[in-house]
């Protein structure tokens, strides 16, 4: 998913976007801090520098399995010469680079992965780079806090609805005068009923296949799954009161999970939260 946003750094509006959880920052906008009328020339001058070519090449070598090192070596030998000219388009097409991106349209320009973009900002102005880092971190903190709040809210709702479900189990499924161990087994069984309906596995199966991970199956759930889980717990409580068997409820809850997950994945509001 590609998500555009903006930060304002000392009066300069800088566009950022996220693609596959990787952050890219507009070099074109950073260059405006130096000269708003010559942004393309500023980027090209930076890319002519030998240190820049080495930075770009080493970054691609680390993160890009499809990078062309032969072309990189050729450019590295030429970098710094008066006759050497480098543009974002030439670099991308010649080396199959992914760290620098050229985009057209309303929010177009030359973008670079944040690692590279911050080095460009340092070349423009150390002070300006520090302000960019400050604003970028503020933006990421806001995003993380919002996502954590949304996740915590759904987890809390899920726990509340789980209490509703356990009350229904106590009233309708647990016989009188059974041992606490037997009661615990019924609760665990009902929890796994929802796990299988939504995740396709039981809690134990998840633990057996993820021995090194902390928490439990539900702690690893995404926001959409937590929303569906909380709904399923309330629905299961009603189905229990109606006297349906576990098998009947599993089939119905699985259909609920499929339908609601399909709906949430296509929901625009949920996409914004992600």
Order of alpha helices (4+ residues) and beta strands (2+ residues): beta-beta-beta-alpha-alpha-alpha-alpha-alpha-beta-beta-alpha-alpha-alpha-alpha-alpha-alpha-alpha
